[in-house]
Amino acid sequence: MTDPIRTHAEFLSRIRFDDLPRDAVDQAKYLILDSLGCAIGGARTALGTTVVETIRGLGGKPESTIIGDGDKTNCVLAAHVNAILVDALDFEDTFHGLGHPSATIIPAALAVAERQGADGRRLITAVTGAYEVALRLGFATRPCYRKGKFGSFQYWHGFGAAAAAGKILELDADGILAAFGYAGASSPLPMYVRHRPRTWIKDNFGEITAGGVLGALLAQRGFIAPRSPDLDFWREYKNDQEHYDVVVDRLGDDYKILLTGFKPFTACRFVHAALGALQTVMRENKISASQIRNVVVHSHHEVATDFAVYEPRNMVDAEFSLPYTAAMVMLGRKPGLDWYSDEALKDPVTLEQARKIRIEYSEESDRLLNEEDYRKRRSMAVVEVVTADGRRHEERVEVVKGDPGDPLTRAELVDKFRDLARSAAFERDKVETIIRLVTGLESLDDIRKLGELLSP
């Protein structure tokens, strides 16, 4: 039986822009735009500025742009820092509870494309192809649980970074295999993320992305790397056929990139159902924060046991706090940079609203989240709002806003980008030029023209 990793490498080496479905091309462009917005906002956070200033201080050949800053460094370091920036606000795409593919794929593709002076068609092809490879490998490396602590399962993201960089470099199948081998060997082991306060390392996307890009560059020069990374790291299969089917199912036909979801809230995706339900109750019943006596949220095990943090200590701690993020919704604050400023984290009004939230475990929510068929998975929440005059309102959300079943419109995604870029002090004309270039990316002859616009 053919090694499924080789099947992916051969697919990636063959695929061309003209092979791509129109809807997959469109999705790739909006994923790129969304990721740029997230990175531009991320560069203005305390986390982002710390990383940017550190990477800038290391120097490096000026070939790829640090997004939101404008300085250039070598493509490995640029991909490293930009991956962290995309993820900083926890505002980027998600895929059925498996992680954030854009945080590794798109920084890798952009950094190498800028280095190579690639055109927009090659960038779109690399991003789309990398999504098809990485998301299938994500199914094969499912997360583990140990000692009651959630294992962050970032291993598969490295293949996405290597795939994107390798495609931009136009590696053949053997070269892509070598890039995969290096990326797999370089990806961090699982880490356990329940400790509070949360640290600024969430999924360590910077290291993963740098490993994928470096692996592709080394493969271009003939580096000898493992050719069949162990995909049974977390999950065993009954037989080789089952293993193969999981990884290559309808490769090149069923484009997984179309199943990615965009985020309307600046927070972990696990809390979006609750935030959406709360927002709906308040909007439809014209309820203000001051009128709310208490809110009860029924959600799955992870939220019920680990997200009941009422005074988060830093921005990442807050991104994984349901009471804090719910308070932001209650107060009507627009998702983005304002949610995680030092002032917001210490604001007594916000903390007072957060204390109105109570979280209860829902067995049904747990079952829906862990459906074996990923297409049936739901991050369901039921929210009960009790007002000061004793009225009760309830809202149930199964399909989270931004998922393919309830998508953000293209206009909403453009507005999300505008909000992030404008809040990061980008001039209006520059914002509109970036939007025009990315939404018409197939016509752009050199990605370096986009790179020149990615600073205020």
C-alpha positions in Angstrom: 0.0 0.0 0.0 1.3 3.5 -0.9 2.5 5.5 2.1 -0.2 8.2 2.7 2.4 10.8 3.3 3.8 10.1 -0.2 0.3 10.4 -1.6 0.0 13.8 -0.1 3.5 14.9 -1.3 2.6 13.8 -4.9 -0.7 15.6 -4.7 0.9 18.8 -3.5 3.7 18.7 -6.2 1.1 18.2 -9.0 -1.6 20.7 -8.0 -1.9 23.9 -10.1 -4.0 27.0 -9.7 -6.2 26.1 -12.6 -7.1 22.8 -10.8 -8.7 24.6 -7.9 -12.4 25.0 -7.6 -13.6 28.6 -7.6 -15.0 28.4 -4.1 -11.7 27.0 -2.7 -9.8 29.9 -4.3 -12.3 32.4 -2.8 -12.0 30.8 0.6 -8.2 30.9 0.5 -8.2 34.6 -0.3 -10.5 35.5 2.7 -8.5 33.2 5.0 -5.4 35.2 4.0 -7.2 38.5 4.6 -8.5 37.4 7.9 -5.1 36.2 9.0 -3.5 39.5 8.0 -6.0 41.3 10.1 -5.5 39.1 13.1 -1.7 39.5 12.8 -2.0 43.3 12.4 -4.0 43.4 15.6 -1.8 40.9 17.3 1.2 43.1 16.7 -0.3 45.8 18.9 -0.7 43.5 21.9 1.8 43.2 24.8 2.4 39.6 23.6 3.0 40.8 20.0 5.3 43.7 20.7 7.5 41.5 22.9 7.9 39.0 20.2 8.3 41.6 17.4 11.0 43.5 19.3 12.9 40.4 20.1 12.9 39.1 16.5 13.7 42.5 15.2 16.7 42.6 17.5 18.1 39.4 15.9 18.5 41.0 12.5 18.5 38.8 9.5 18.5 39.2 5.7 15.6 41.6 4.9 13.5 39.4 2.7 10.1 39.0 4.4 7.8 41.4 6.3 6.9 41.3 10.0 3.2 41.9 9.7 1.9 45.0 11.5 5.5 46.3 12.0 6.9 46.6 8.6 10.5 45.6 9.4 11.9 42.7 7.3 14.0 39.7 8.3 14.8 36.4 6.8 11.8 34.2 5.9 12.2 31.7 8.7 12.2 34.4 11.4 9.4 36.3 9.7 7.2 33.2 9.5 8.0 32.5 13.2 6.9 35.9 14.5 4.0 36.2 12.1 2.6 32.8 13.2 2.6 34.1 16.8 0.9 37.4 15.8 -1.9 35.6 13.9 -2.7 33.6 17.0 -2.1 36.4 19.6 -5.7 37.6 19.8 -7.2 34.1 19.3 -9.3 35.6 16.5 -8.1 33.4 13.6 -9.8 30.5 11.8 -10.7 27.1 13.4 -11.4 23.6 12.0 -13.8 21.3 13.9 -11.9 21.5 17.2 -8.6 20.5 15.7 -6.9 23.8 15.9 -6.0 26.9 13.8 -4.6 26.0 10.4 -4.2 29.6 9.3 -1.7 30.3 12.1 1.0 28.1 10.5 0.0 27.8 6.9 -0.5 31.4 6.0 2.6 32.9 7.7 4.7 30.2 6.1 3.3 30.8 2.6 3.5 34.6 2.8 7.0 34.7 4.1 8.4 32.3 1.5 6.3 33.9 -1.3 7.7 37.3 -0.4 11.2 35.9 -0.4 10.7 34.4 -3.8 8.7 37.2 -5.4 5.9 34.8 -6.1 2.6 35.9 -7.7 -0.8 35.7 -6.1 -1.8 32.5 -8.0 1.1 30.6 -6.5 0.3 31.9 -3.0 -3.4 30.8 -3.4 -2.3 27.4 -4.7 0.1 26.9 -1.8 -2.4 27.9 0.9 -5.2 25.7 -0.6 -2.9 22.7 -1.1 -1.5 23.0 2.4 -5.0 23.1 3.9 -5.8 19.9 2.1 -2.7 18.1 3.4 -2.6 19.5 7.0 -6.3 19.1 7.8 -6.3 15.4 6.8 -3.2 14.8 8.9 -5.0 16.5 11.7 -7.6 13.8 11.7 -4.9 11.2 11.9 -3.2 12.8 15.0 -6.1 13.3 17.4 -5.5 14.8 20.8 -4.8 12.8 23.9 -5.8 13.3 27.5 -3.6 12.6 30.5 -4.0 13.2 34.2 -7.1 15.2 33.5 -5.2 17.8 31.5 -5.8 18.7 27.9 -3.0 17.9 25.6 -2.3 20.6 23.0 -2.0 18.7 19.7 0.0 21.0 17.5 2.0 18.2 15.8 0.0 18.2 12.5 0.3 22.0 12.0 4.0 21.6 11.1 3.0 19.7 8.0 0.8 22.6 6.9 3.8 25.0 7.2 6.1 22.7 5.3 3.4 22.1 2.6 2.9 25.8 2.1 6.6 26.6 2.0 7.4 23.6 -0.2 4.7 24.5 -2.7 5.9 28.1 -3.0 9.5 26.7 -3.6 8.0 24.3 -6.2 9.6 21.2 -4.6 8.9 17.9 -6.2 7.3 15.0 -4.3 10.6 13.8 -2.9 11.5 17.3 -1.7 8.1 17.8 -0.1 8.6 14.4 1.7 11.9 15.7 3.1 10.3 18.9 4.2 7.5 16.9 5.9 10.1 14.8 7.6 12.0 17.8 9.0 8.8 19.5 10.1 7.5 16.4 11.8 10.8 15.9 13.7 10.8 19.6 14.7 7.3 19.9 16.0 7.0 20.2 19.8 5.6 17.4 21.9 2.2 17.9 23.4 1.9 20.3 26.2 -0.7 20.6 28.9 -2.5 23.9 29.0 -4.8 24.0 32.0 -2.4 25.8 34.3 -3.6 29.2 35.5 -2.7 31.9 34.8 -2.2 30.9 31.2 1.1 31.7 29.6 1.7 33.4 26.3 2.6 30.0 24.7 -0.7 28.5 23.5 0.1 26.1 20.6 3.7 27.3 20.0 2.9 28.1 16.4 6.0 30.1 16.0 8.4 27.2 16.4 6.2 24.9 14.4 6.0 27.3 11.4 9.7 28.1 11.5 10.4 24.3 11.4 8.2 23.8 8.4 9.7 26.7 6.5 13.3 25.7 7.4 12.5 22.1 6.4 11.3 23.2 2.9 14.4 25.4 2.4 16.7 22.5 3.5 14.8 20.1 1.3 15.4 22.4 -1.7 19.1 21.8 -1.2 18.8 18.0 -0.8 18.7 17.7 2.9 18.1 14.0 3.9 15.2 13.8 6.4 12.8 11.1 7.6 10.4 10.2 4.8 7.4 8.8 6.8 6.7 10.6 10.0 4.8 8.6 12.6 1.1 9.5 12.3 0.1 7.0 14.9 1.6 9.3 17.6 -1.7 9.7 19.4 -4.1 7.4 17.7 -3.9 3.7 16.6 -5.8 2.3 13.7 -7.2 -1.2 13.3 -5.3 -1.8 10.1 -3.3 0.0 7.4 -6.3 0.4 5.2 -8.1 2.4 7.8 -5.1 4.5 8.5 -4.7 5.2 4.7 -8.4 6.1 4.3 -8.4 8.6 7.2 -5.5 10.5 5.7 -6.2 10.5 2.0 -10.0 10.4 1.8 -11.1 12.2 -1.4 -7.9 14.2 -1.6 -8.1 16.7 -4.4 -11.9 16.3 -4.6 -13.4 17.2 -1.2 -11.7 20.5 -0.4 -11.4 20.7 3.4 -10.5 24.4 3.2 -14.2 25.0 2.7 -15.0 23.5 6.1 -12.9 26.0 8.1 -14.7 28.5 10.2 -14.1 32.2 10.9 -14.4 33.8 14.3 -16.7 36.7 15.2 -15.4 36.9 18.8 -11.8 37.4 20.1 -11.7 34.3 22.3 -11.2 30.6 22.3 -13.7 28.9 20.0 -15.1 26.8 22.8 -16.9 29.8 24.3 -18.3 31.2 21.1 -21.6 29.3 21.3 -22.2 30.8 24.8 -21.2 34.3 23.7 -23.4 34.1 20.6 -26.4 32.9 22.7 -25.8 35.7 25.2 -25.6 38.3 22.5 -28.8 37.1 20.9 -30.8 37.2 24.1 -29.6 40.7 24.9 -30.3 42.0 21.4 -33.7 40.4 20.8 -35.0 41.4 24.3 -33.3 44.8 24.4 -31.5 43.9 27.7 -28.5 46.0 28.9 -25.8 44.7 31.2 -27.1 46.7 34.1 -30.4 44.9 33.8 -28.9 41.4 34.2 -29.0 39.7 37.5 -27.2 36.5 36.5 -26.4 34.3 33.6 -26.1 30.5 33.7 -24.2 28.8 30.8 -24.5 25.1 30.2 -21.5 23.8 28.2 -19.1 20.9 27.8 -16.5 19.6 30.1 -13.6 21.8 29.0 -15.5 25.0 29.5 -17.2 23.9 32.7 -14.0 22.8 34.4 -11.4 25.2 33.0 -13.0 28.4 31.8 -14.6 29.7 35.0 -11.9 32.3 35.6 -13.3 35.6 37.0 -10.1 37.7 37.2 -7.8 36.8 34.3 -4.2 37.8 34.9 -3.1 38.5 31.3 -4.6 38.5 27.8 -4.2 34.8 27.1 -5.7 34.0 30.5 -8.7 36.2 29.4 -9.1 34.6 26.0 -9.8 31.3 27.9 -12.2 32.9 30.4 -15.9 32.6 29.8 -16.9 35.1 32.5 -14.5 37.8 31.2 -15.4 37.4 27.5 -19.1 37.2 28.4 -18.7 40.5 30.3 -17.3 42.0 27.1 -20.4 40.9 25.2 -22.7 42.2 28.0 -21.0 45.6 27.9 -21.3 45.8 24.1 -17.5 46.1 23.4 -16.4 45.3 19.9 -14.2 42.2 19.7 -10.6 43.0 19.0 -7.8 44.9 20.6 -10.0 46.6 23.1 -11.0 43.4 24.8 -7.4 42.7 26.0 -6.0 46.1 26.9 -4.4 46.5 30.3 -7.3 48.9 31.2 -9.9 46.4 30.2 -8.3 43.5 32.2 -8.4 45.7 35.3 -11.7 47.5 34.7 -13.9 47.0 37.8 -17.1 47.3 35.7 -16.0 44.4 33.5 -15.0 42.3 36.5 -18.4 43.1 38.2 -20.2 41.8 35.1 -18.0 38.7 34.9 -19.1 37.7 38.4 -22.7 37.4 37.1 -21.7 34.3 35.1 -22.1 30.7 36.3 -21.1 27.7 34.3 -22.7 24.3 34.5 -21.6 21.0 32.9 -23.8 19.7 30.0 -23.5 16.1 29.1 -25.3 16.7 25.9 -22.8 19.4 24.9 -19.9 17.0 25.7 -21.5 14.4 23.5 -21.9 16.8 20.5 -18.4 18.1 20.8 -16.9 14.6 20.7 -18.9 13.1 17.8 -16.7 10.7 15.9 -17.9 12.2 12.6 -16.3 15.6 12.5 -19.1 17.0 10.3 -21.5 16.3 13.2 -19.4 17.9 15.9 -21.0 20.9 17.7 -19.7 23.2 20.4 -23.2 23.6 21.8 -24.2 25.9 24.7 -27.5 26.8 26.4 -27.6 30.2 28.1 -30.2 31.3 30.7 -30.4 35.1 31.4 -32.2 36.3 34.5 -32.9 40.0 34.7 -33.2 42.1 37.8 -37.0 42.1 37.6 -37.1 38.3 37.5 -37.7 37.7 33.8 -36.0 34.6 32.3 -34.7 34.2 28.8 -33.1 31.1 27.3 -31.1 30.6 24.1 -29.5 27.5 22.7 -26.7 27.6 20.1 -25.4 24.5 18.3 -24.0 25.9 15.1 -21.5 28.5 16.1 -21.5 31.8 14.1 -18.7 31.7 11.6 -18.8 27.9 11.0 -19.8 26.7 7.5 -23.3 26.1 8.8 -23.7 29.7 9.8 -21.0 31.5 8.0 -19.8 35.1 8.3 -20.5 36.9 5.1 -17.6 38.1 2.9 -18.7 41.7 3.8 -18.5 40.8 7.5 -15.0 39.4 7.0 -13.9 42.6 5.2 -15.4 44.7 8.1 -13.5 42.5 10.6 -10.3 43.2 8.8 -11.1 47.0 8.6 -11.8 47.1 12.3 -8.5 45.4 13.2 -6.4 47.4 10.9 -7.9 50.7 11.8 -7.6 49.9 15.5 -3.9 49.3 14.8 -3.6 52.8 13.3 -3.5 51.8 9.6 -4.5 54.6 7.3 -7.9 54.2 5.6 -6.5 54.3 2.1 -3.9 51.6 2.9 -6.6 49.4 4.5 -8.7 49.6 1.4 -5.7 48.9 -0.9 -4.8 45.7 1.1 -8.5 44.6 0.9 -8.4 45.2 -2.9 -5.1 43.3 -3.4 -6.1 40.3 -1.3 -9.6 39.9 -2.6 -8.2 40.1 -6.1 -5.1 38.1 -5.3 -5.0 36.0 -8.4 -4.2 39.2 -10.4 -1.3 40.2 -8.2 2.1 39.7 -10.0 4.4 39.9 -7.0 3.5 39.3 -3.3 6.2 41.8 -2.3 3.8 44.6 -3.3 1.5 43.4 -0.5 4.3 43.0 1.9 5.1 46.7 1.5 1.7 47.6 2.8 1.7 45.6 6.0 2.8 48.4 8.4 0.9 51.5 9.7 
